[in-house]
């Protein structure tokens, strides 16, 4: 029944011919477009769905782990249909302008006031809404609703509103029971499965994976391990080294997949993550990866999405900084964001591949300029200097640049701490303790205990100001913390970026942004610091010029093949 | 100690392949781009449907540009409307439709006696307490939006040119109409 209405697995929202949706090397333009439609939704107040929500949606779709989320969705639709009044569930799912838990809380509270069902079938609880079915109780939290709304947006974009509403309508018109929601969820799951069957092929990604494995086996031997997935492997793989041919592939097989050095780095980083995940799972239980159908070697989607959530931290720090409320504060300029992007995108794998990040920051930047020149068909005379590395940074220059960047962002972090101290936010205390974990807080503990007459861990609101004042008092907490507080206050006076001016700091949303963004920025900078230390360890200063010269020759050869006369 | 590829065994290698593939596809989805602007989402369409005069042009442009979204727009209009009037059945049509009846309202086209090149669009609401603020009519690639004054005793009148897009659309049997 559902298949009849949602079986148009090749729904082309763009209005072009079906031919345009033919898979592009294993990648569905229609699926990309549907995903972009969701991610680009902006109702005039910024992106409706934040980067973390979009990432979670991507995980669920690619792992095909949408069974449980669709069940949650079917339950939530039951509540939203009531809360949406005359307009029903679309008023809640589509009417919320920015998908935040607070926005859904407000929508539900408004709906509850005007709908009698909230006194009987539904109830607002502290963290969400609860549905009291005759055969059980189901709760959906406000925190979960932004993701479920994004999933609904994706479903409707991919399958069509009438198809989705048709399935949901059967449930809404059916018996008020938990089992009814299950039937709706199953029907949507089947429809989405059919859709993705046509639009989510894994063939190309599997080919990339197998090509990487074959390359490593040829280059390092069949007994290669995680440590072999290193900087040299990245460079050799990208440069089209001989082992690729030895593995039975022409040297340029899949060249489009690794045309850019960044693509090679990302693929190797993913491979490291994949091997780590396989090893962890094997350590937990030897036969674990087999899921619901062991005979066919299928992977359990729920388990897979769990692995993705645990391992795919890609881009999160920058994504959070770009998302409300942190976006109210200009922690980073556009250029700083771009420079930190590879580190944020690769997460801990960036530290495992430090020279690759250094190469990416230097030769990768040159390749970007070459690619732009090639796109506008610039004459060879213009491309040749770039091919030979003229105009690019040396490793020495890049490391000095990184040092300056780290210092600059550190000052921004200190200014953010100063603003939080000024605002009397307890997050400032957390930051100070995080930054100076060796603080001797015994005097402070004694004083606060005397004031509060109880445990310090249960801080009362009126004690926050006292705590923050005490953290700046060197007679109470010693020089280290007091210096930190003084430095933070000084940094605040010296920073004039948006979010740091006196007027901006009076805005409660900006204060929330500072509190949300500072720990994220701190983690990102800690990762950056780890990376720089890894570069220092892998490439001592006295060897960097020779290494740069050798690498420049490798990049020049590859650039010549990609962008030179013969390209 | 380094984890060996062979040490993972068939199951560990299968999971590694699945993880790699999912990471790869996730990255592709998250960086999906293109030269063309992405089609509007349902949230966007809903905002335009509910948005009145400020969004009418964007809604009309979407109607023309994305044929595949017409059904979604119509369905969202069904959901949002105070009244909806379907196409007029073929057997009931004359050369031009002068009267149409739907759920929640009826619409008549009455030529002005005083000014022959003008026509009254008379909307009679089933529920006088409903106060739609706009009329949306769609036919073919055209989407017409007309702002409405508040009803008087359940009736709204619009005096407009007989040659206007609104009258032409309402006289077409294929046109669907919503009052919002």
Contacts between the chains, C-beta under 8 A, distances in Angstrom:
chain1	res1	chain2	res2	distance
A	11	B	68	6.5
A	12	B	68	5.7
A	13	B	39	4.5
A	13	B	66	6.5
A	13	B	68	5.2
A	13	B	69	6.4
A	14	B	36	7.1
A	14	B	39	6.0
A	14	B	66	7.1
A	14	B	68	7.5
A	15	B	39	7.8
A	15	B	65	6.7
A	15	B	66	4.8
A	15	B	67	5.0
A	15	B	68	5.4
A	15	B	69	7.8
A	27	B	28	6.1
A	29	B	34	7.9
A	31	B	29	7.4
A	32	B	28	7.2
A	32	B	29	6.8
A	32	B	32	3.7
A	32	B	34	7.3
A	33	B	32	7.3
A	33	B	34	7.2
A	33	B	38	6.1
A	33	B	39	7.0
A	35	B	29	4.8
A	35	B	30	8.0
A	35	B	32	5.3
A	36	B	32	4.8
A	36	B	33	7.0
A	36	B	34	7.1
A	36	B	38	4.2
A	37	B	38	4.5
A	37	B	39	5.5
A	37	B	40	7.2
A	37	B	41	4.9
A	38	B	41	6.0
A	39	B	30	7.7
A	39	B	32	7.7
A	40	B	38	4.8
A	40	B	41	7.5
A	41	B	41	4.3
A	41	B	43	5.2
A	41	B	44	5.9
A	42	B	44	7.9
A	43	B	43	6.3
A	43	B	44	6.7
A	43	B	47	5.1
A	44	B	47	7.9
A	48	B	41	7.9
A	48	B	43	5.9
A	54	B	30	6.5
A	55	B	26	7.4
A	55	B	30	6.6
A	58	B	25	7.8
A	58	B	26	4.4
A	58	B	29	4.5
A	58	B	30	5.4
A	59	B	22	7.3
A	59	B	26	6.0
A	61	B	29	6.9
A	62	B	21	7.9
A	62	B	22	4.6
A	62	B	25	4.1
A	62	B	26	4.9
A	62	B	29	6.7
A	63	B	22	5.1
A	87	B	79	6.0
A	87	B	80	5.9
A	88	B	79	6.3
A	90	B	42	7.5
A	90	B	46	5.8
A	90	B	76	6.7
A	90	B	79	5.6
A	90	B	80	7.8
A	93	B	43	7.6
A	94	B	42	5.5
A	94	B	43	4.3
A	94	B	45	7.9
A	94	B	46	3.7
A	94	B	47	7.4
A	95	B	46	6.6
A	95	B	50	7.6
A	97	B	47	7.7
A	153	B	41	5.5
A	153	B	42	6.0
A	153	B	43	6.1
A	156	B	41	7.9
A	156	B	42	4.5
A	156	B	72	7.2
A	157	B	39	8.0
A	157	B	41	6.1
A	157	B	42	6.7
A	160	B	71	6.5
A	160	B	72	6.2
A	161	B	42	6.1
A	161	B	71	7.4
A	161	B	72	4.3
A	161	B	75	4.7
A	161	B	76	6.4
A	162	B	71	6.0
A	162	B	72	7.3
A	162	B	75	5.0
A	165	B	75	6.7
A	165	B	79	8.0
A	200	B	25	6.8
A	202	B	21	4.7
A	202	B	25	6.9
A	205	B	20	6.9
A	205	B	21	4.2
A	205	B	24	3.9
A	205	B	25	5.8
A	206	B	17	6.6
A	206	B	21	5.7
A	208	B	20	7.7
A	208	B	24	6.4
A	209	B	16	8.0
A	209	B	17	5.4
A	209	B	20	4.4
A	209	B	21	6.4
A	209	B	24	7.6
A	210	B	17	7.9
A	213	B	5	7.0
A	216	B	5	7.4
A	217	B	5	7.6
A	222	B	5	8.0
A	222	B	6	6.7
A	223	B	4	5.9
A	223	B	5	7.6
A	223	B	6	6.0
A	224	B	4	7.3
A	224	B	5	5.6
A	225	B	2	3.5
A	225	B	3	5.6
A	225	B	4	4.3
A	225	B	5	6.4
A	225	B	7	7.7
A	226	B	2	4.9
A	226	B	3	4.4
A	226	B	4	7.9
A	227	B	2	3.7
A	228	B	2	7.3
A	266	B	27	6.9
A	267	B	24	7.8
A	270	B	20	5.4
A	270	B	23	4.6
A	270	B	24	6.2
A	270	B	27	7.7
A	271	B	20	6.1
A	273	B	19	6.7
A	273	B	20	7.7
A	273	B	23	6.4
A	274	B	15	8.0
A	274	B	16	4.1
A	274	B	17	7.1
A	274	B	19	4.3
A	274	B	20	3.9
A	274	B	23	6.9
A	275	B	3	6.0
A	275	B	5	6.7
A	275	B	8	7.1
A	275	B	16	5.4
A	276	B	3	7.0
A	277	B	15	6.3
A	277	B	16	6.4
A	277	B	19	4.6
A	278	B	8	4.5
A	278	B	12	3.9
A	278	B	13	6.3
A	278	B	15	4.8
A	278	B	16	3.6
A	278	B	19	7.1
A	279	B	3	4.2
A	279	B	7	7.5
A	279	B	8	6.2
A	279	B	12	6.5
A	281	B	11	7.9
A	281	B	12	6.4
A	281	B	15	5.3
A	282	B	7	7.7
A	282	B	8	5.7
A	282	B	9	6.4
A	282	B	11	7.1
A	282	B	12	4.1
A	286	B	9	7.3
A	286	B	11	7.4
A	287	B	11	5.7
A	288	B	11	6.8
A	288	B	15	7.5
A	289	B	11	4.3
A	289	B	12	6.4
A	289	B	14	5.3
A	289	B	15	3.5
A	289	B	18	7.5
A	290	B	11	5.9
A	290	B	14	7.7
A	297	B	10	7.8
A	297	B	11	7.8
A	297	B	14	5.5
A	299	B	14	6.7
A	299	B	15	6.2
A	299	B	18	4.3
A	304	B	15	7.8
A	304	B	18	5.7
A	304	B	19	6.9
A	304	B	22	6.1
A	307	B	15	7.5
A	307	B	19	5.6
A	308	B	19	7.1
A	308	B	22	5.7
A	308	B	23	6.9
A	308	B	26	6.9
A	311	B	19	7.2
A	311	B	23	7.7
A	312	B	23	6.0
A	312	B	26	6.4
A	314	B	27	7.1
A	315	B	30	7.6
